[in-house]
Amino acid sequence: MTALLLRNARVEDAPDPTDVWIRDGRIEAVGRPALDHPDQPEGPGCHPGHPERPYGHEELDCAGRVLLPGLIESHLHPDKALLDLAHPHAGGTLADAIRVTAELKAGFTHADVRARAEQVLRMCVTHGTTTVRAHPDVDPVARLTGLEVLLELRDSWAELVTLQIVAFPQEGILKAPGTAELLRRALAAGADAVGGCTYGEHSLADCRRHVEHVLDLAVEYGVPADLHADFADDASDPRFALAEFIAEQTVARGLSGRVTLGHATSLGGRPPSERRAALKALAEAGVAVVPLPATDLFLGGRGDTTAVRRGLAPVREMWDAGVRTACSSNNIRNAFTPYGTGDLLDTALLLARLGHLAGPADLRRVLRMVTYDAARVVGLPEADYGTHVGAVADLVLLDTQDYDAVLIDRPARTAVVKSGRIVARSTRTTELTALPAVGVEAQ
């Protein structure tokens, strides 16, 4: 039996601190009255007067700090992370990033991918992430190397982070013969979801066939689908205007709630009437959208010479239309995104800045995009995720007492809890070493 008592924690936006009692990996009680049962018979091995609290439990005084459910990285490429030293400059366009990364993939080894992926997982866990949906490339160049590494890490890192694995055909399916069979092998080996890269084909017809193939595999193997789609500044190329088609095909296969689109930046470049229609279709089909602001910002507008665009899916309009949304890091320090520390709160703050989202109501909603809304996107049951009784104790304690300042303050992660066990701690000390003069009037 494992037990952890978090004392004086400010559970999300609660006005006052309270205690959180965790046993066997789940939250058993929240609130001081729930932790005191003086009339309950005492059992062997329990503290006198506290029969629900066994000897040897770990205890942490949270000192009024904000306690959140663990952060959810809903779209990440650990197999391609940290390639910036191998090729520090790729030209800056999506096509350049794909080309350079394809060249580097030819040299991938199991040990190399594992070393980089584990470094990224360390970054994520220490910044409070407890679940990662990872998209390793599956294609004739990388073959199943990234997938096999992530399958190993899914087991070896299970006590620190939950890994979901998406078999991702970055190079296309029809364009890269042999990929279709590799996707099947990946799913048979234990991939949790099937990925897609809709714009990775030569023609609109092939892009649509790509979508159909991915969704058919999702049905056949009983897994979710998570596609990179509509990643452009606008929809002038119809290969980047597939949102409505994907929504239609999702409904046709009964996959509502089990399909996600990453990027979808071209939605913001479509005329308002088209955008409204596309968002309505996505909402009705239950297709989620995950903006990836660090990548979308870096790769967007590369062909513009004046008023350079910075592509981003229209977050507020998606909220208003009822589209399920999350946000995530996508890539860390490679040709797609030459930045990143694995800190999802930084990513969420970047999204808020880019999306003209401000004020307590907006920032609370953005925070949900890396917690509750992200949990729904990756399919975590509502009963298992959160800070309520019965939830799995995946939690992060932040070094702030102000819930509404979580994104703005960039607080340290005082403690990260995975399945009821503290797996990471962080301490930050800032000291003002001089004080202003007292009683000196301005001259």
Secondary structure by P-SEA (a helix, b strand, c coil): cbbbbbcccccccccbbbbbbbcccccccccccccccccccccccccccccccccbbbbbcccccccccccccccccccccccccccccccccaaaaaaaaaaaaaaccaaaaaaaaaaaaaaaaaaccccccccccccccccaaaaaaaaaaaacccccbbbbbbbccccccccccaaaaaaaaaaaacccbbbbbccccccaaaaaaaaaaaaaaaaaacbbbbbbcccccccccccccaaaaaaaaaaaacccccbbbccccccccccaaaaaaaaaaaaaacbbbbbbcaaaaaaccccccccccccccaaaaaaaaccccccccccccccccccccccaaaaaaaaaaaaccccaaaaaaaaaaacaaaaaaacccccccccccccccbbbbcccccccccccccccccbbbccccccbbbbbbbbcccccccccccc
